[in-house]
Structures are given as structure tokens and as C-alpha cells.
Amino acid sequence: MSGFQPRRPTQTGFSLIELAAVMVILAAVGGLLWFLLPRLSLVATPEARPVSELREAEQALIGFAIARSRLPCPDTDNDGVEDCTASASAGLLPQRTLGQVFPAPIRYAVSRGTLNDLTTLSNRYVPPIPLGPTLPAPAPPPAAVPVQLNGFDLCVRLRDAQGAAVGNISLAGGVQAAFALAHPGSLDMDGDGSPFDGASLTQSFALPGTAPSNSYDDVSRAVGIGQLASRLGCLKLLSLANGAARSAGAARDLYDYVVLYRDFRVFNRDQAESALDQAEFEVAMAAAGLALAIASEAISIAGSAESFGAAAFAIAIAAANIGVATAQVVIAAQSLADAQQGIVTAQAQLDAANLSVTSYLNQFNAADARARAIDARGLVQ
């Protein structure tokens, strides 16, 4: 027999190294697509980039308002920093002030009315927090409500501006806005040498959503007075602050009531002390009357011995007086006991009233501290 060996079947398929190489290639391609797809979408839709940048600019302005309790002034000298010394309400977005730089310049206008300048911070909100009660020494005097300059003042300014011509900017058609933004788009469509077209060069910005044309490709965005107040959470936060202040006021009213009750209990205790003094005087007088009656009895008995019984009637009278004086002593003693118990009761009631005063004072102090803390934090709750 020959030494014939059967052939083993040849193995097919990928080796582990080949499979790992394929996985690495797929991962690299996937990562590249993940990075490029958002940018490809911007290339496919050129208007998406201005919209995205304006949205980011708006968010930066809202964040600035929350942190600084006002809106920034426009940049009027193209250095990226707000120019609040100038009275202009329109210019460029102060990107350096906001800490956010965009590839293209962005037009920016903000309401800067005489009475409702949204770029200034002034004390417009005073919470209705009552002064602390005037306490007896050595307690400290009541503290006045401090002036807090924060976002609540901006909220009140926005509230007062509702429905009023608050500034000197408006959108096309006379629509008032808290602030407006405009992106220059891709081209100088009106051919005036500026990247901004048409209405965006003036303080009257085009309405958001204005369709591009042969002379206009800018993209605008605006936030109204009510919209800004809503974005800042003004309604909720002002309601919270006013509610806390009114709770402190209610706590103060309750404290004043229990103080009046305590004062009544002090008067009641003083009356009980007067009654005790009166009862002690009556006991002393009754005791003196009894002693006098006993002395009269002794004198009558002595006189009867000398008169051989002729003073028997006087002895009887003296004995009756002793009985009356004894009854008066008993009555006075009972009045004294009642007065002493009245002192104990009045003092217990006064002690309870003092505890109530302390308890309600603590409640007021807690409510007052909460209201002041909410007022101090402003929009950052």
C-alpha cells in the first residue's frame, strides 16, 4: 500500500487580524461621518448657519441678562466691547463682552427708552417685607429691607414696559422688541458694500422669517418684551418673592397679635397681684378686728366681776363681736387663698403667652430671612 494521505479541506474566512482591521476602518469612517454630517447639512442649507448663530447669540444675551440683570449695550466702535457711554440703541453685538465670538458680525439693537432702558440697572423692585418688630432690650433694633439690585428690577422694568413704547427700536411694521439681531447672510445682495442688506442697516430690523430676495439675504431674530420676561422666568420668580414677602407680613401680624395677648396677660397678672395685696390687707384687718373683739370680751368679763353680774349684756355683745370677727378672718383667709391661686394662674397664663411670643417671633424671623434671601438672589434661585 502506498502512503497516500487525504487532503485536508482548505480553511476560508477572515482571520482575527483582518477582522480587527476592518473594525478599525469602520470606526474611523463612522467617526468622520459623525463629524462631517452636521457640517454637510449646513453646506446643503446655507441659511442654517445664520439661524444657528443667531440662536446662540440670543442665548448668550439671555445668559448675560440673568447674570448681570440687564442687557448689554451695542458695540458702536467695532471692538467687540459694549459701549454704554454712547446713547445708541443699535450697533454690533458686543461679542467680547458676551464672551462668545461668531464668524460673522451680527447687528444688535436693544431697547434704550428714557424710562425703560434695558441696558441699565436701577432699583425697580422693593419686596413688601415688613420691618422687624421693635423688641425690648437687649434685642437688636429692627433691620430695614436692604436695596437689592438684581434681575427682579429688570423684571419689573419689563412688566412696566408691556404695551408701552419702551424704546427707540422696532421691527418692520412698528412691532416693539426688547432686542433684535441680524445676521448678514452670505452675500451683499443690495450691492452697497456692506454685508448687511436693507432694513438691517437701520434701527428698524426686518421681521424674523422675512424671505430672501434679489436685494436681501439677511436673517433676523427678535425677542419681545413679554418673551424676554418669560425667558427670564420673571412671573414665577416675582410671584415667589412676593409670596415670601407676604408670608413674612402675615407672620408679623400674628406676632403683633400674640404680643397684645401677652400684654393682656401681664395686666391680668398685675391685677392678681393687686388682689393678693388687698386680700392680705383684709386678713390683717380681720385679725386686728378679732383681737379687738377678744380684748373687748376680756374687758366685759372683768367689768362683770366688779359689778356683780351687771355687765352680762356687755359680755354677750363682746362674744358676738368675737364671732363676727372670726367669720371675717375666715372670709379674708379664703380671699387670700383665692388671690394666691389667682397669682399662680395668671403667672402660668403669662408664661404661656411669653412662649407664644417667642414661637411667633421665631416664625417671623424665619419667614423674614427667607423673603430677604429670595430678594437677594434675584433671578438666580
C-alpha positions as CSV (number, residue, x, y, z in Angstrom):
1,M,0.0,0.0,0.0
2,S,1.2,3.4,-0.8
3,G,1.4,6.2,1.9
4,F,-1.5,8.2,0.5
5,Q,-2.8,10.9,2.8
6,P,-6.1,12.6,2.2
7,R,-6.0,16.4,1.7
8,R,-7.4,18.4,4.5
9,P,-10.1,20.9,3.4
10,T,-8.7,24.5,3.0
11,Q,-10.0,26.9,5.7
12,T,-11.7,30.1,4.3
13,G,-12.8,33.4,6.0
14,F,-11.2,36.3,7.8
15,S,-8.5,36.0,10.3
16,L,-8.8,37.8,13.7
17,I,-6.2,40.4,12.5
18,E,-8.2,41.1,9.3
19,L,-11.4,41.4,11.2
20,A,-9.8,43.9,13.7
21,A,-8.5,45.9,10.8
22,V,-12.0,46.1,9.3
23,M,-13.5,47.2,12.6
24,V,-10.9,50.0,12.9
25,I,-11.6,51.2,9.4
26,L,-15.4,51.2,10.1
27,A,-14.9,53.1,13.3
28,A,-12.8,55.7,11.6
29,V,-15.3,56.1,8.8
30,G,-18.2,56.4,11.3
31,G,-16.3,59.0,13.4
32,L,-15.6,61.0,10.2
33,L,-19.3,60.9,9.2
34,W,-20.3,61.9,12.7
35,F,-18.1,64.9,12.5
36,L,-18.9,65.9,8.9
37,L,-22.7,65.3,8.7
38,P,-23.7,68.4,10.7
39,R,-21.4,70.5,8.6
40,L,-22.6,68.9,5.4
41,S,-26.1,69.8,6.4
42,L,-25.0,73.4,6.8
43,V,-23.5,73.3,3.3
44,A,-26.6,71.8,1.9
45,T,-28.7,74.5,3.6
46,P,-26.7,77.8,3.8
47,E,-29.4,79.5,5.8
48,A,-29.0,77.1,8.7
49,R,-25.7,78.6,9.8
50,P,-27.1,82.2,10.3
51,V,-30.1,80.8,12.1
52,S,-27.8,78.7,14.4
53,E,-25.5,81.6,15.1
54,L,-28.4,83.9,15.9
55,R,-29.9,81.4,18.3
56,E,-26.6,81.1,20.1
57,A,-26.3,84.9,20.2
58,E,-29.8,85.1,21.7
59,Q,-28.9,82.5,24.3
60,A,-25.8,84.5,25.2
61,L,-27.9,87.6,25.7
62,I,-30.4,85.8,27.9
63,G,-27.5,84.4,30.0
64,F,-26.0,87.9,30.2
65,A,-29.3,89.3,31.4
66,I,-29.6,86.6,34.1
67,A,-26.0,87.1,35.3
68,R,-25.9,90.9,35.1
69,S,-29.6,91.9,35.5
70,R,-29.6,93.9,32.3
71,L,-28.9,93.6,28.6
72,P,-25.6,94.7,27.1
73,C,-25.2,98.0,25.2
74,P,-24.4,97.8,21.5
75,D,-20.8,97.8,20.2
76,T,-20.6,101.1,18.3
77,D,-16.8,101.1,17.5
78,N,-16.4,97.5,16.3
79,D,-14.1,96.4,19.1
80,G,-16.3,93.7,20.4
81,V,-17.0,95.5,23.7
82,E,-20.3,97.2,24.7
83,D,-20.4,101.0,24.5
84,C,-22.7,102.1,27.2
85,T,-21.4,105.7,27.2
86,A,-22.9,106.2,23.8
87,S,-26.7,106.7,23.6
88,A,-27.0,104.5,20.5
89,S,-29.5,101.7,20.7
90,A,-28.2,99.8,17.6
91,G,-24.8,98.7,16.6
92,L,-22.9,95.4,16.5
93,L,-23.3,92.6,19.0
94,P,-20.6,93.0,21.7
95,Q,-19.2,89.6,21.3
96,R,-16.2,90.1,23.6
97,T,-18.4,91.4,26.3
98,L,-20.6,88.3,25.9
99,G,-17.6,86.0,25.8
100,Q,-18.7,84.4,22.6
101,V,-17.2,85.1,19.1
102,F,-19.0,84.4,15.9
103,P,-17.5,84.0,12.4
104,A,-19.6,86.9,11.0
105,P,-20.5,90.3,12.5
106,I,-24.1,90.4,13.9
107,R,-26.2,93.5,14.1
108,Y,-27.7,94.1,17.5
109,A,-30.3,96.6,18.8
110,V,-31.7,96.9,22.3
111,S,-34.5,99.0,23.8
112,R,-33.0,102.0,25.5
113,G,-36.0,104.2,26.2
114,T,-35.7,107.1,28.6
115,L,-37.8,105.4,31.3
116,N,-37.2,101.8,30.4
117,D,-33.6,101.5,29.3
118,L,-33.0,97.7,29.4
119,T,-29.2,98.2,29.5
120,T,-29.2,100.0,32.9
121,L,-29.7,98.6,36.3
122,S,-31.8,100.6,38.8
123,N,-33.9,99.8,41.9
124,R,-37.3,99.0,40.5
125,Y,-38.4,96.2,42.8
126,V,-39.0,96.6,46.5
127,P,-40.4,93.5,48.1
128,P,-43.3,94.1,50.6
129,I,-41.2,92.8,53.5
130,P,-42.3,94.3,56.9
131,L,-39.8,95.7,59.3
132,G,-38.9,93.5,62.2
133,P,-40.8,94.2,65.4
134,T,-39.3,96.6,67.9
135,L,-38.3,94.3,70.7
136,P,-37.4,95.1,74.3
137,A,-33.7,95.4,75.2
138,P,-31.2,93.7,74.8
139,A,-32.7,92.6,71.4
140,P,-31.3,94.3,68.3
141,P,-33.4,97.0,66.6
142,P,-35.5,96.1,63.6
143,A,-33.5,95.9,60.3
144,A,-34.6,97.8,57.2
145,V,-35.1,95.9,54.0
146,P,-31.8,96.3,52.0
147,V,-31.8,97.6,48.5
148,Q,-31.0,94.7,46.2
149,L,-30.1,95.5,42.6
150,N,-30.7,92.3,40.6
151,G,-32.8,90.6,38.0
152,F,-36.1,91.4,39.8
153,D,-35.5,95.0,38.9
154,L,-35.2,94.0,35.3
155,C,-38.4,92.0,35.6
156,V,-40.3,95.0,36.9
157,R,-38.9,97.2,34.2
158,L,-40.1,94.6,31.6
159,R,-43.5,94.5,33.3
160,D,-43.9,98.2,33.2
161,A,-42.8,98.2,29.6
162,Q,-45.6,95.9,28.5
163,G,-47.8,97.6,25.9
164,A,-45.7,100.8,26.0
165,A,-43.3,102.3,23.5
166,V,-40.4,101.3,25.6
167,G,-37.5,102.3,23.4
168,N,-36.4,103.5,20.0
169,I,-36.1,100.2,18.2
170,S,-38.8,98.4,16.4
171,L,-39.2,95.7,13.9
172,A,-40.7,96.3,10.5
173,G,-44.3,97.4,10.9
174,G,-43.7,99.1,14.2
175,V,-43.5,95.9,16.3
176,Q,-41.7,96.7,19.5
177,A,-39.0,94.4,20.8
178,A,-36.7,94.1,23.8
179,F,-33.8,93.4,21.4
180,A,-33.2,92.4,17.8
181,L,-30.4,90.6,16.0
182,A,-29.5,90.4,12.3
183,H,-27.0,88.1,10.5
184,P,-25.6,89.4,7.2
185,G,-26.1,86.1,5.3
186,S,-23.7,85.0,2.6
187,L,-23.7,87.9,0.1
188,D,-24.0,91.6,-0.2
189,M,-27.3,91.4,-2.1
190,D,-28.1,95.1,-2.3
191,G,-24.6,95.9,-3.6
192,D,-23.9,98.8,-1.2
193,G,-20.6,97.4,0.0
194,S,-21.9,96.3,3.4
195,P,-22.6,92.7,4.2
196,F,-25.9,93.8,5.8
197,D,-28.8,94.4,3.5
198,G,-31.7,96.8,3.6
199,A,-33.6,97.3,6.9
200,S,-30.9,95.6,8.9
201,L,-28.7,98.7,8.5
202,T,-31.2,100.8,10.4
203,Q,-32.7,100.5,13.8
204,S,-35.9,99.1,12.3
205,F,-35.0,95.4,11.7
206,A,-36.8,93.2,9.3
207,L,-39.3,90.9,10.8
208,P,-38.0,87.4,11.6
209,G,-38.7,85.0,8.8
210,T,-38.5,87.6,6.0
211,A,-38.0,85.7,2.8
212,P,-34.7,86.3,0.9
213,S,-34.9,88.3,-2.4
214,N,-32.7,89.7,-5.0
215,S,-31.7,92.5,-2.7
216,Y,-31.9,90.9,0.7
217,D,-30.5,87.7,2.2
218,D,-30.0,88.7,5.9
219,V,-31.6,86.7,8.7
220,S,-33.1,88.4,11.6
221,R,-34.2,87.3,15.1
222,A,-36.0,89.3,17.8
223,V,-37.3,88.8,21.3
224,G,-40.3,90.8,22.5
225,I,-40.8,92.3,26.0
226,G,-43.1,89.6,27.1
227,Q,-40.9,86.9,25.6
228,L,-37.9,88.2,27.4
229,A,-39.8,88.3,30.7
230,S,-40.9,84.7,30.1
231,R,-37.4,83.5,29.2
232,L,-36.1,85.0,32.4
233,G,-38.8,83.4,34.5
234,C,-40.0,86.7,35.8
235,L,-43.6,85.7,36.5
236,K,-42.7,82.7,38.6
237,L,-39.8,84.3,40.4
238,L,-41.6,87.6,41.2
239,S,-44.6,85.5,42.5
240,L,-42.2,83.5,44.6
241,A,-40.6,86.7,46.0
242,N,-43.9,88.5,46.6
243,G,-45.4,85.4,48.2
244,A,-42.4,85.0,50.6
245,A,-42.7,88.7,51.5
246,R,-46.4,88.5,52.2
247,S,-45.8,85.4,54.3
248,A,-43.4,87.4,56.4
249,G,-46.0,90.1,56.7
250,A,-48.6,87.6,57.9
251,A,-46.1,86.2,60.4
252,R,-45.5,89.8,61.6
253,D,-49.3,90.3,62.1
254,L,-49.6,87.1,64.1
255,Y,-46.6,88.1,66.2
256,D,-48.2,91.5,66.9
257,Y,-51.4,89.7,67.9
258,V,-49.7,87.4,70.4
259,V,-47.8,90.4,71.8
260,L,-51.1,92.1,72.5
261,Y,-52.3,88.9,74.2
262,R,-49.2,88.8,76.3
263,D,-49.7,92.4,77.3
264,F,-53.2,91.5,78.4
265,R,-51.8,88.6,80.5
266,V,-49.3,91.0,82.1
267,F,-52.2,93.2,83.0
268,N,-54.1,90.2,84.4
269,R,-51.1,89.2,86.5
270,D,-50.8,92.7,87.8
271,Q,-54.4,92.7,88.8
272,A,-53.9,89.4,90.5
273,E,-51.1,90.9,92.5
274,S,-53.3,93.8,93.5
275,A,-56.0,91.3,94.6
276,L,-53.4,89.5,96.7
277,D,-52.3,92.7,98.3
278,Q,-55.9,93.6,99.0
279,A,-56.6,90.1,100.5
280,E,-53.5,90.3,102.7
281,F,-54.7,93.7,103.9
282,E,-58.2,92.3,104.6
283,V,-56.7,89.4,106.5
284,A,-54.7,91.8,108.6
285,M,-57.7,94.0,109.3
286,A,-59.9,90.9,110.2
287,A,-57.2,89.7,112.5
288,A,-57.0,93.1,114.1
289,G,-60.8,93.1,114.5
290,L,-60.7,89.7,116.1
291,A,-58.0,90.8,118.5
292,L,-60.1,93.9,119.4
293,A,-63.2,91.7,119.9
294,I,-61.3,89.4,122.2
295,A,-60.0,92.4,124.2
296,S,-63.5,93.8,124.4
297,E,-64.7,90.4,125.7
298,A,-61.9,90.4,128.4
299,I,-62.8,93.9,129.5
300,S,-66.5,93.0,129.7
301,I,-65.8,89.9,131.8
302,A,-63.6,92.0,134.1
303,G,-66.3,94.6,134.4
304,S,-68.9,91.9,135.1
305,A,-66.9,90.7,138.1
306,E,-66.7,94.1,139.6
307,S,-70.3,94.9,139.0
308,F,-71.5,91.5,140.3
309,G,-73.0,90.4,137.1
310,A,-74.5,93.8,135.9
311,A,-72.4,93.7,132.8
312,A,-73.7,90.4,131.4
313,F,-75.2,92.1,128.4
314,A,-71.9,93.7,127.5
315,I,-70.2,90.3,127.7
316,A,-72.8,88.9,125.3
317,I,-72.2,91.7,122.9
318,A,-68.5,91.2,123.1
319,A,-68.9,87.5,122.4
320,A,-71.0,88.2,119.4
321,N,-68.3,90.6,118.1
322,I,-65.7,87.8,118.5
323,G,-67.9,85.6,116.4
324,V,-68.3,88.2,113.7
325,A,-64.5,89.0,113.7
326,T,-63.8,85.3,113.5
327,A,-66.1,85.0,110.5
328,Q,-64.3,88.0,108.9
329,V,-60.9,86.3,109.4
330,V,-62.2,83.1,107.8
331,I,-63.6,85.1,104.8
332,A,-60.4,87.1,104.5
333,A,-58.3,84.0,104.7
334,Q,-60.3,82.4,101.9
335,S,-59.9,85.6,99.8
336,L,-56.2,85.4,100.4
337,A,-56.1,81.8,99.2
338,D,-58.1,82.7,96.1
339,A,-55.8,85.6,95.4
340,Q,-52.7,83.4,95.8
341,Q,-54.2,80.9,93.4
342,G,-55.1,83.7,91.0
343,I,-51.4,84.7,91.0
344,V,-50.4,81.2,90.1
345,T,-53.0,81.0,87.3
346,A,-52.1,84.5,86.0
347,Q,-48.4,83.7,86.0
348,A,-49.0,80.4,84.2
349,Q,-51.0,82.2,81.6
350,L,-48.3,84.9,81.2
351,D,-45.6,82.2,80.9
352,A,-47.6,80.5,78.1
353,A,-48.2,83.9,76.4
354,N,-44.4,84.6,76.5
355,L,-43.7,81.2,74.9
356,S,-46.2,82.0,72.2
357,V,-44.5,85.4,71.6
358,T,-41.1,83.6,71.3
359,S,-42.6,81.0,68.9
360,Y,-44.2,83.5,66.7
361,L,-41.1,85.7,66.7
362,N,-39.1,82.8,65.5
363,Q,-41.6,82.1,62.8
364,F,-41.5,85.7,61.7
365,N,-37.7,85.7,61.7
366,A,-37.6,82.5,59.5
367,A,-40.2,84.0,57.1
368,D,-38.3,87.3,57.0
369,A,-35.0,85.6,56.4
370,R,-36.5,83.5,53.5
371,A,-38.0,86.6,51.9
372,R,-34.8,88.5,52.1
373,A,-32.8,85.6,50.7
374,I,-35.1,85.3,47.7
375,D,-34.9,89.0,47.1
376,A,-31.1,88.9,47.3
377,R,-30.7,86.0,44.9
378,G,-32.9,87.6,42.2
379,L,-33.2,85.5,39.0
380,V,-30.5,83.0,40.2
381,Q,-32.8,80.9,42.5
